[in-house]
């Protein structure tokens, strides 16, 4: 099994100076360091536009895969999302990746909760149809009010078959209903349940059962979003990744109820994260939600420590079938002293796992 290692590009800008290290430069840096892919956050109030960043990065790189990590099913019509990522596919000569979820900070800053699972699943069906060059029927239409001689009777992206290979759709999932929807309609399921093997195995079983019930082959590729930092001092590694554990862990308790298997202690921490979550501190160290996470939970949910420890933890997930990892926590900005974490990961961890 070939294992891929992806990183996350620029999120919230840290300076008003437009010349500072940006997402495109991060893609160049990530490619030079040996990452297989890089994804951009799609959160319009917090980060620059992901599709523009990907299109620019497509011309600044030659090998690395470029994707959304993740977009959502609410702020853009499925036809627009398909058109955007297909354009990146053409500009990158087949290196585009469609990561999608129900929405989090992008919707919160519009006063909205995540998209409901039912409409989200319908969106996935439509998105896949557009990307495959198929027609999608209108849910409602009033175009006849124009009184034209003829009008479209369905929606079809006419140029799709000229944009390169179909873009794969990857759903970021935590709870059982989203995992099931992903298993039925996506090309890959990316778990957001941390680095816990038991929780990951649970998610895999939910996905496989859903595929069998839908009359599909039970096997589907699996990936994992994981907070990670490499340092010989585990405490320093956790400092580098501070803020990321709360960002990812909260998806296991989005509405005040824990989803997936959890011990009594894990459930208590997940509830504390939910009850203290301040969206103004989203993904930031020192936030109210980060401050309620005990060290033991942080160590088990993320992967923080020296290279051999990181190899061992990730190796456990590779053994059960995770073949792609998407990491957030170690910066790529060469002006950031913590970039050494990413350097050590690519030089001392990836070669060991790629060779296994």
C-alpha positions in Angstrom: 0.0 0.0 0.0 1.3 3.4 -1.0 0.9 5.9 1.8 0.6 9.7 1.1 1.4 12.6 3.4 -0.3 15.9 2.9 0.0 19.2 4.7 -2.3 22.2 5.1 -1.6 25.5 3.4 -2.2 29.1 4.6 -5.2 29.7 6.8 -5.7 32.9 8.7 -3.2 35.6 7.5 -0.8 36.6 10.3 0.2 39.9 8.9 -1.3 42.9 7.0 1.8 42.8 4.7 0.8 41.1 1.4 4.4 40.2 0.7 4.7 37.8 3.6 4.9 34.1 3.1 1.6 33.0 1.5 -0.3 29.9 0.5 1.3 29.7 -3.0 4.8 29.8 -1.5 3.7 27.2 1.0 2.8 24.9 -1.9 6.2 25.4 -3.4 7.9 24.8 -0.1 5.7 21.7 0.6 6.6 20.2 -2.8 10.3 20.9 -2.2 10.1 19.2 1.2 8.5 16.0 -0.3 4.9 16.2 0.7 2.5 14.4 -1.6 -0.3 17.0 -1.3 -1.4 20.3 0.2 -4.9 21.5 1.0 -6.3 25.0 1.6 -9.0 26.0 4.1 -12.2 27.3 2.5 -13.4 29.8 5.1 -14.2 33.1 3.4 -14.1 35.3 6.5 -10.9 33.9 7.9 -8.7 33.0 4.9 -8.1 34.0 1.3 -9.9 32.2 -1.5 -8.8 28.6 -1.8 -9.5 28.1 -5.5 -7.5 31.2 -6.5 -4.6 30.0 -4.3 -4.8 26.5 -5.9 -4.9 27.9 -9.4 -1.8 30.1 -8.7 0.0 27.2 -7.0 -0.7 25.0 -10.0 1.6 27.1 -12.1 4.2 27.5 -9.3 4.5 23.7 -8.8 4.8 20.6 -10.9 4.2 17.5 -8.8 2.3 18.1 -5.6 -1.5 17.5 -5.4 -3.6 20.5 -4.6 -6.9 20.4 -2.8 -9.5 21.9 -0.5 -9.3 21.0 3.1 -12.2 21.4 3.2 -14.8 23.3 1.2 -18.5 23.0 2.2 -21.9 22.2 0.6 -23.6 25.5 1.4 -21.7 28.6 0.3 -21.5 27.6 -3.3 -23.9 25.8 -5.7 -22.7 22.3 -6.6 -22.2 23.5 -10.2 -20.0 26.3 -9.1 -17.9 24.1 -6.8 -17.5 21.6 -9.7 -16.5 24.3 -12.1 -13.9 25.8 -9.7 -12.2 22.5 -8.9 -12.3 21.4 -12.6 -10.5 24.6 -13.5 -7.8 23.8 -11.0 -7.7 20.3 -12.5 -7.0 21.7 -15.9 -4.5 24.3 -14.7 -2.6 21.7 -12.7 -2.8 19.0 -15.3 -4.7 16.5 -13.2 -3.5 17.3 -9.7 -6.7 18.6 -8.2 -8.5 17.1 -5.1 -12.0 17.9 -3.9 -12.2 17.8 -0.1 -15.6 18.7 1.3 -17.6 18.7 4.5 -20.8 20.2 5.9 -19.2 23.5 6.8 -17.8 24.9 10.1 -16.2 28.3 10.5 -17.2 29.3 6.9 -20.9 29.0 7.9 -20.5 30.2 11.5 -19.2 33.5 10.2 -22.4 33.8 8.2 -24.5 33.1 11.3 -25.2 29.5 10.2 -24.8 26.0 11.7 -23.3 23.2 9.5 -25.4 22.0 6.6 -27.9 19.3 7.5 -26.9 15.8 6.6 -29.8 15.2 4.1 -29.1 18.2 1.9 -25.4 17.5 2.2 -25.8 14.0 0.8 -27.9 15.4 -2.1 -25.2 17.9 -2.7 -22.6 15.1 -3.0 -24.8 13.3 -5.5 -25.0 16.5 -7.6 -21.4 17.3 -7.3 -20.3 13.9 -8.5 -22.7 14.1 -11.4 -21.3 17.5 -12.5 -17.7 16.2 -12.2 -18.7 13.2 -14.3 -20.1 15.4 -17.0 -23.7 14.4 -16.3 -26.8 16.5 -16.3 -28.4 17.5 -13.0 -32.2 18.2 -12.8 -33.5 21.5 -11.4 -35.0 21.3 -8.0 -37.0 24.4 -9.0 -37.1 26.6 -12.1 -38.7 29.9 -13.0 -36.6 30.6 -16.1 -39.8 30.2 -18.3 -40.8 33.6 -16.9 -38.4 35.1 -19.4 -40.6 33.9 -22.3 -37.6 32.8 -24.4 -37.9 30.4 -27.4 -36.0 27.8 -25.5 -34.2 27.4 -22.1 -32.1 24.7 -20.4 -34.2 21.8 -19.1 -31.4 20.6 -16.8 -27.9 21.8 -15.6 -24.8 20.5 -17.3 -21.2 21.7 -17.4 -20.5 21.4 -21.1 -16.8 21.7 -20.9 -16.2 19.2 -18.1 -14.9 16.4 -20.3 -12.1 18.7 -21.5 -10.8 19.5 -18.1 -8.8 16.3 -17.5 -9.5 13.2 -15.4 -12.5 13.4 -13.1 -11.5 15.1 -9.8 -11.8 12.7 -6.9 -14.2 13.7 -4.1 -13.1 13.2 -0.5 -15.5 13.8 2.4 -14.2 14.8 5.8 -16.4 12.9 8.3 -16.7 12.3 12.0 -20.2 11.2 12.9 -21.9 8.1 11.7 -24.5 9.7 9.4 -21.8 11.8 7.5 -19.5 8.7 7.3 -22.4 6.8 5.8 -23.2 9.5 3.2 -19.5 9.7 2.3 -19.3 6.0 1.9 -22.2 6.0 -0.5 -21.2 8.9 -2.7 -17.5 9.9 -2.2 -14.3 8.5 -3.7 -12.6 8.6 -0.3 -13.5 9.1 3.3 -11.2 11.2 5.5 -11.8 10.7 9.2 -11.6 13.5 11.6 -11.5 11.4 14.8 -7.9 12.0 15.8 -5.1 9.4 15.9 -7.0 6.9 18.1 -7.0 3.4 16.4 -10.2 2.2 18.0 -12.2 5.3 16.9 -10.7 5.0 13.4 -11.6 1.3 13.1 -15.1 2.2 14.2 -15.4 4.8 11.4 -14.1 2.3 8.8 -16.7 -0.3 9.9 -19.5 2.3 9.6 -18.4 3.2 6.1 -18.1 -0.4 5.0 -21.5 -1.4 6.3 -23.1 1.6 4.5 -21.5 0.6 1.3 -22.6 -3.0 1.6 -26.2 -1.8 2.3 -26.0 0.4 -0.8 -24.9 -2.6 -2.9 -21.3 -1.3 -3.3 -17.9 -2.9 -2.9 -17.2 -2.5 0.9 -13.7 -1.2 0.3 -13.1 2.5 -0.2 -9.9 4.5 0.4 -9.5 6.0 3.9 -7.6 9.1 5.1 -7.1 10.8 8.4 -6.8 14.5 9.5 -4.4 14.5 12.4 -2.8 17.3 14.5 1.0 16.5 14.4 4.3 18.0 15.4 7.8 16.6 15.6 10.2 17.5 18.3 12.5 15.5 20.7 10.6 17.1 23.6 6.9 16.0 23.5 5.9 19.1 25.5 7.5 21.3 22.9 5.8 19.3 20.1 2.5 19.9 21.8 3.2 23.6 22.1 3.8 23.7 18.3 0.5 22.0 17.7 -1.4 24.0 20.3 -4.9 24.9 19.2 -5.2 22.1 16.6 -6.5 19.4 18.9 -9.5 21.5 20.0 -10.2 22.4 16.4 -10.4 18.8 15.3 -11.7 17.2 18.5 -14.8 19.5 18.6 -16.3 17.7 15.6 -16.8 14.7 17.8 -19.2 16.8 19.9 -20.6 19.5 17.5 -24.0 19.7 19.1 -23.3 18.7 22.7 -23.6 15.0 22.2 -20.5 12.8 21.7 -20.4 10.7 18.5 -18.4 7.6 18.1 -16.8 5.4 20.8 -15.3 7.3 23.7 -14.2 6.4 27.2 -15.8 8.3 30.1 -12.8 10.5 30.4 -12.7 11.2 26.6 -16.4 12.1 26.6 -15.9 14.5 29.5 -13.0 16.3 27.6 -15.0 16.4 24.4 -17.9 17.9 26.3 -15.6 20.5 27.9 -14.3 21.5 24.5 -17.9 21.9 23.2 -19.0 23.9 26.2 -16.0 26.3 26.1 -15.6 26.6 22.3 -15.2 30.2 21.2 -15.2 30.5 17.4 -13.1 33.7 17.7 -10.3 31.5 18.9 -10.9 28.8 16.2 -7.6 26.9 15.7 -5.6 29.2 17.9 -3.4 28.4 20.8 -4.4 29.9 24.1 -8.1 29.8 23.3 -10.7 28.9 25.9 -11.3 25.5 24.3 -7.6 24.7 24.1 -7.1 25.5 27.8 -9.6 22.8 28.9 -7.7 19.9 27.2 -5.6 17.8 29.5 -2.2 16.6 28.4 -3.2 13.0 28.3 -6.1 13.7 25.8 -3.9 15.9 23.7 -1.2 13.2 23.4 -3.8 10.5 22.4 -5.8 12.6 20.0 -2.8 14.1 18.2 0.7 12.9 17.4 3.4 14.9 19.2 6.9 13.8 19.9 10.2 12.6 18.5 10.5 11.0 15.0 10.5 7.3 16.2 7.4 7.9 18.3 5.6 9.6 15.4 6.5 6.7 13.1 5.1 4.2 15.6 1.8 6.1 16.1 1.2 6.7 12.4 2.4 3.1 11.6 -0.5 1.8 13.7 -3.0 3.7 11.5 -1.3 2.5 8.3 -1.6 -1.1 9.5 -5.4 -0.8 9.7 -5.7 0.8 6.3 -5.2 4.5 6.4 -3.3 5.4 3.2 -3.3 9.2 3.3 -2.6 11.6 6.2 -3.4 15.3 6.2 -1.6 17.2 8.9 -2.1 20.5 10.6 0.1 21.8 13.3 3.6 22.1 11.9 4.1 25.5 10.0 5.7 25.7 6.6 6.8 29.4 6.9 10.6 29.4 6.8 10.5 32.5 9.0 8.8 30.5 11.7 11.3 28.7 14.0 8.8 25.9 14.4 9.1 25.0 10.7 11.9 22.7 11.9 9.1 20.3 12.9 7.9 19.9 9.3 11.5 19.6 8.1 12.2 16.8 10.6 8.9 15.1 9.7 9.7 15.0 6.0 13.3 14.0 6.5 13.1 11.6 9.5 9.5 10.2 9.5 8.2 10.0 5.9 11.2 7.9 4.6 10.6 5.3 7.3 6.8 5.0 6.6 7.3 5.1 2.9 9.8 2.3 3.1 7.6 0.1 5.3 
